[in-house]
Amino acid sequence: MNNIYWGSLLGLLLLQLLIGLFAWRQILRRLREVSAAQQRAASTDVPTSMLVTGMGRIEARLRQLENAREQAPPAPVAMPQPQPGDRTYQLAQRMARDGAAAAAIAEACGIAPHEAELLCRLHARTR
């Protein structure tokens, strides 16, 4: 019984040693992977000083544009002027609402057939 006890104890000790050795190898492998990833990241990163310098330039240019905009006189607002064809399109829209065919609208109003088709689709009553 004494030999079985010591044999089992020795077997468990060897098993624990193997598991510890395996875990140690896994940890070392992971550490190497992390180190390699850190080196790759460090070699591709833009230095912080360059980013700060670039941001400073952008902020200065933005301030310059804001000052120029504040000093410039406001541009006059142009009111839209009625176009000669507006009545034609109003008639075409009314015809489309009344259910006229695209070909009839194009012929009556002197607009392109694809424009008349678009007006029919936009202004036709849903059935």
Backbone as a ProteinNet text record, in pm:
[ID]
protein_1_A
[PRIMARY]
MNNIYWGSLLGLLLLQLLIGLFAWRQILRRLREVSAAQQRAASTDVPTSMLVTGMGRIEARLRQLENAREQAPPAPVAMPQPQPGDRTYQLAQRMARDGAAAAAIAEACGIAPHEAELLCRLHARTR
[TERTIARY]
81	0	85.9	195.2	286.4	345	376.4	431.8	327.3	202.6	95.6	77.1	79.4	63.3	173.3	299.4	411.3	411.7	369.6	363.2	257.3	140.4	32.7	76.9	138.9	186	289.8	380.8	481.8	416.8	317.5	245.8	174	106	37.1	137.1	251.1	354.4	406.5	429.6	474.9	368.9	242.1	132.3	124.4	137.5	134.6	253.1	368.5	487.5	466.7	408.9	382.7	281.3	177.2	76.2	137.6	219.2	286.9	380.8	453.9	545	468.3	357.1	273.4	218.6	169	115.8	224.9	345.9	458.4	491.4	490.4	517.2	409.2	283.7	173.7	187.9	224.5	242.8	356.6	467.2	580	540.7	466.6	422.9	333.7	240.7	151.6	229.4	327.8	409.8	486.2	538.9	608.2	512.4	389.6	291	255.6	238.2	206.1	322	442.3	559.7	570.6	548.8	554.3	445.3	325.6	216	247.7	309.1	346	451.5	546.8	650	590	495.8	430.5	351.7	279.8	199.8	288.6	399.8	490.3	555.9	578.9	647.7	554.3	421.9	328.9	257.2	267.4	197.9	263.5	177.8	226.8	263.7	379.1	417.4	315.4	293.8	195.1	230.5	356.7	397.5	353.4	356.5	311.1	161	85.9	-58.7	-92.2	-21.3	-45.5	-11.9	98.2	137.6	32.5	-14.2	-117.3	-246.5	-287.8	-409.6	-393.4	-275.7	-250.7	-265	-214.2	-226.5	-372.3	-446.3	-588	-665.4	-639.9	-708.8	-674.5	-548.1	-508.1	-578.1	-585.3	-652.4	-801.9	-861.2	-1002.5	-1029.2	-944.3	-959.1	-944.7	-848.6	-826.1	-949.9	-1010.3	-1130.4	-1249.4	-1262.6	-1372.2	-1357	-1234.2	-1210.7	-1240.9	-1201	-1227.2	-1377.9	-1449	-1594	-1663.7	-1615.3	-1675.3	-1650.2	-1536.1	-1501.6	-1565.2	-1603.1	-1662.2	-1806.6	-1850.2	-1989.3	-2083.1	-2201.4	-2293.4	-2336.3	-2346.5	-2386	-2536.1	-2579.1	-2722.5	-2794.1	-2914.4	-2993.9	-3076.5	-3057.6	-3130.7	-3264.4	-3369.6	-3502.4	-3522.6	-3580.3	-3602.2	-3702.7	-3664.8	-3750.8	-3835.6	-3959.8	-4042	-3986.8	-3984.3	-3933.1	-4049.7	-4021.6	-4130.3	-4196.1	-4120.9	-4176.4	-4252.9	-4256.3	-4324.4	-4471.9	-4537.1	-4679.3	-4698.1	-4602.7	-4611.6	-4606.1	-4515.3	-4503.2	-4624.2	-4678.1	-4798.9	-4914.5	-4926.4	-5030.1	-5005.9	-4879.2	-4845.1	-4875.2	-4846	-4876.5	-5027.3	-5103.3	-5248.8	-5303.9	-5250.4	-5296	-5262.6	-5143.4	-5103.7	-5195.6	-5232.4	-5324.2	-5462.1	-5499.7	-5631	-5630.3	-5513.2	-5505.6	-5474.2	-5421.8	-5386.9	-5268.1	-5258.2	-5147.5	-5021.9	-4906	-4777.8	-4760	-4802.1	-4787.7	-4871.4	-4991.6	-5079.4	-5021.1	-4964	-4903.2	-4783.5	-4699.1	-4580.3	-4619.6	-4723.1	-4766.1	-4830.8	-4915.5	-4988.4	-4897.6	-4799.3	-4716.1	-4581.5	-4546.2	-4418.8	-4299.2	-4315.8	-4204.7	-4163.8	-4048.5	-3996.7	-4084.7	-4096.1	-4179.6	-4134.4	-4002.2	-3956.9	-3992.9	-3996.3	-4040.6	-4189.3	-4266.8	-4410	-4435.7	-4357.6	-4371.9	-4340	-4235.7	-4199.5	-4310.3	-4365.3	-4474.7	-4595.4	-4625.1	-4736.8	-4712.7	-4590	-4559.7	-4563	-4518.1	-4513.3	-4649.3	-4732.4	-4855.5	-4983	-4971.7	-5092.2	-5160	-5290.1	-5365.5	-5351.4	-5340.1	-5331.8	-5470.1	-5472.9	-5603.2	-5629.2
-118.4	0	125.6	116.6	227.3	260.7	158.2	181.1	244.3	202.2	258.3	406.1	436.6	574.2	662.6	620.5	699.6	703.9	597.9	596	692	692.6	785.7	928.6	952.7	1086.3	1132.8	1043.9	1078.3	1102.7	1021.2	1040.4	1174.6	1211.1	1341.1	1455.7	1439.7	1541.4	1562.3	1452.7	1462.5	1527.6	1491.8	1551.5	1701.4	1741.6	1883.8	1956.6	1893.3	1952.3	1972	1872.5	1884	1994.1	2001.7	2106.7	2244.8	2257.9	2384.9	2423.3	2326	2350.9	2394.9	2328.8	2365.4	2507.7	2540.3	2674.6	2779.8	2749.2	2842.6	2871.4	2768.6	2787.4	2873.2	2852.2	2931.7	3079.3	3102.7	3240.2	3307.7	3238.3	3296.5	3327.1	3236.8	3259.6	3383.5	3397	3513.5	3642.3	3638.2	3756.8	3798.7	3699.4	3732.3	3795.4	3744.3	3799.7	3943.6	3968.4	4104.2	4198.5	4154.4	4237.5	4270.5	4171.4	4194.8	4292	4278.2	4369.7	4511.9	4527.3	4660.4	4723.1	4643.7	4696.7	4739	4657.7	4694.7	4823.5	4836.6	4956.5	5079.2	5063.8	5176.9	5221.4	5129.7	5167	5233.9	5216.6	5275.6	5397.6	5426.9	5541.6	5671.9	5772.7	5907.5	5969.2	6030.4	6091.7	6197	6203.6	6295.6	6439.8	6471.2	6609.3	6652.5	6560.6	6593.8	6620.3	6541.1	6562	6696.9	6731.1	6858.2	6973.9	6963.7	7069.1	7084.8	6974.3	6979.6	7040.4	7003	7060	7210.4	7252.8	7396	7472.9	7416.6	7481.8	7491.1	7384.1	7382.8	7487.3	7494.7	7592.7	7735.3	7761	7895.2	7931.8	7838.2	7864.2	7887.4	7813.6	7830.5	7968.4	8011.2	8145.9	8252.9	8232.4	8328.5	8337.4	8223.7	8224.5	8287.8	8262.8	8323.2	8474.7	8522.2	8667.5	8730.5	8665.4	8718.7	8723.2	8623.7	8619.9	8729.8	8754.6	8858.6	8997.6	9018.5	9149.7	9176	9071.4	9089.6	9138.2	9228.4	9273.8	9158.7	9156.5	9048	9055.1	8940.7	8933.8	8958.4	9032.2	9056.6	8925.8	8912.9	8793.5	8816.8	8731	8745.3	8673.4	8743.6	8683.8	8611.8	8495.3	8424.7	8498.5	8511.9	8579.9	8476.4	8509	8414.2	8394.2	8270.3	8235.2	8226.5	8250.4	8245.5	8107.5	8001.2	7866.8	7821.8	7905.1	7864.7	7836.6	7919.2	7897.3	7766.7	7734.8	7610.4	7491.5	7495.9	7385.4	7380.2	7497.2	7496.2	7430.5	7461	7397.6	7247.1	7208.6	7066.1	6994.5	7058.2	6997.9	6980.8	7083.2	7076.1	6963.6	6951.3	6844.8	6706.9	6694.6	6567.4	6533.9	6634.7	6610.7	6568.7	6622.1	6588.7	6454.9	6390.7	6257.1	6251.7	6358.3	6358.9	6267.4	6213.3	6126	6209	6146	6215.7	6270.3	6195.3	6240.9	6365.8	6369.8	6486.1	6607.9	6588.2	6699.4	6752.9	6662.9	6705.5	6785.4	6742.1	6811.2	6945.3	6949.8	7072.2	7179.2	7138.5	7236.2	7260.8	7179.2	7198.7	7159.1	7057.1	7008.6	6870.4	6826.6	6696.8	6584.4	6474.2	6363.2	6306.1	6299.8	6246.6	6340.7	6472.9	6566.4	6549.1	6529	6507.1	6378.3	6274.4	6147.1	6165.7	6243.2	6270.8	6346.8	6447.7	6523.6	6434.5	6342.9	6250.1	6163	6116.4	6031	6108.8	6234.7	6313.8	6366.4	6404.6	6475.7	6396.1	6274.9	6196.9	6161.2	6159.9	6123.1	5972.5	5933.7	5790.4	5730.3	5613.9	5550.5	5441
0	0	0	67.1	76.5	-60.9	-141.9	-276.2	-368.6	-355.5	-439.6	-406.2	-277.9	-233.5	-291.1	-276.5	-327.7	-480.3	-544.5	-690.1	-742.4	-674.6	-713.9	-690.3	-579.3	-547.4	-648.8	-686.2	-786.3	-922.6	-958	-1084.6	-1089.5	-981.2	-975	-980.7	-917.6	-920.4	-1063.2	-1135.2	-1274.1	-1362.1	-1340.5	-1417.3	-1391.7	-1267.8	-1233.1	-1295.5	-1298.5	-1359.4	-1509.2	-1575.5	-1719.6	-1749.8	-1668.6	-1689.7	-1667	-1565.5	-1538.9	-1651.1	-1704.6	-1816.2	-1940.1	-1967.3	-2081.8	-2065.2	-1945.9	-1919.6	-1934.3	-1886.6	-1897.4	-2044	-2127.1	-2271	-2335.8	-2296.7	-2351.8	-2313	-2187.9	-2141.1	-2216.1	-2234.5	-2309.5	-2453.3	-2515.5	-2654.5	-2662.3	-2569.5	-2567.3	-2542.8	-2455.2	-2429.5	-2554.6	-2629	-2754.1	-2854.8	-2863.5	-2956.1	-2918.1	-2789	-2743	-2772.2	-2748.1	-2774.4	-2922.9	-3008.7	-3153.4	-3196.8	-3140.4	-3175.4	-3131.4	-3014.3	-2966.7	-3057.2	-3103.8	-3192.9	-3326.5	-3378.5	-3504.9	-3488.5	-3377.9	-3354.1	-3337.2	-3269	-3246.3	-3376.1	-3467	-3590.9	-3690.2	-3677.7	-3774.1	-3720.7	-3593	-3535.7	-3577	-3597.7	-3625.1	-3491	-3481.1	-3354.3	-3310.3	-3182.1	-3126.6	-3159	-3161.3	-3189.1	-3328.8	-3424.2	-3559.7	-3561.2	-3485.9	-3478.5	-3415.2	-3308.1	-3240.4	-3333.4	-3405.5	-3499.8	-3608.9	-3663.1	-3767.9	-3717.5	-3597.3	-3539.8	-3517.2	-3475.2	-3455.8	-3586	-3694.2	-3825.3	-3868	-3845.5	-3883.7	-3803.6	-3674.3	-3590	-3632.3	-3665.5	-3709.1	-3839.5	-3932.7	-4061.1	-4040.9	-3950.4	-3920.2	-3861.4	-3768.7	-3712.3	-3820	-3909.8	-4017.9	-4107.2	-4140.8	-4224.4	-4153	-4022.8	-3946.7	-3941.2	-3921.7	-3918.5	-4053.3	-4160.9	-4294.9	-4321.2	-4274.1	-4294.8	-4214.9	-4092.6	-4009.8	-4067.3	-4132.7	-4185.9	-4321.6	-4393.2	-4525.5	-4511.9	-4602.4	-4596	-4634.3	-4577.1	-4609.8	-4756	-4816	-4956.4	-4966.2	-5069.5	-5085.1	-5118.9	-5064.3	-5089.4	-5213.9	-5310.3	-5436.2	-5425.2	-5457.7	-5457.4	-5590.8	-5588	-5713.8	-5801	-5924.7	-6020.6	-6095.1	-6121.5	-6196.7	-6336.9	-6378.6	-6510.2	-6609.3	-6736.9	-6834.4	-6842.2	-6815	-6826.7	-6704	-6597.1	-6474.8	-6498.8	-6578.3	-6607.2	-6682.8	-6768.3	-6844.2	-6749.1	-6653.2	-6557.6	-6463.6	-6429.3	-6346.6	-6420.8	-6549.2	-6630	-6639.6	-6660.3	-6670	-6538.5	-6426.9	-6297.2	-6279.4	-6317.9	-6305.4	-6393.3	-6515.2	-6605.7	-6547.3	-6485.3	-6425.5	-6308.5	-6227.7	-6115.7	-6165.2	-6282	-6338.9	-6409.9	-6420.2	-6477.2	-6625.6	-6681.4	-6824.2	-6850	-6968.4	-7006.4	-7028.8	-7010	-7023.4	-7164.6	-7265.1	-7403.9	-7428.3	-7372.2	-7390.2	-7319.3	-7202.3	-7128.8	-7205.4	-7257.4	-7331.9	-7454.9	-7524.2	-7647	-7615.2	-7511.2	-7479.7	-7420.5	-7342	-7271.3	-7336.9	-7435	-7503	-7417.7	-7335.6	-7255.2	-7305	-7261.2	-7304.4	-7248.1	-7321.8	-7274.4	-7139.9	-7116.3	-6987.2	-6872.4	-6898.4	-6795.4	-6766.5	-6873	-6855.2	-6778.4	-6806.8	-6735.2	-6586.9	-6557.9	-6419.5	-6348.2	-6414.2	-6352.8	-6326.8	-6419.3	-6399	-6275.8	-6260.8	-6145.5	-6014.5	-6019	-5896.6	-5852.8	-5951.4	-5917.9	-5941.7	-5990.4	-6016	-5883	-5884.8	-5765	-5743.7	-5618.3	-5588.4	-5600.8	-5662.2	-5687.2	-5590.6
[MASK]
+++++++++++++++++++++++++++++++++++++++++++++++++++++++++++++++++++++++++++++++++++++++++++++++++++++++++++++++++++++++++++++++

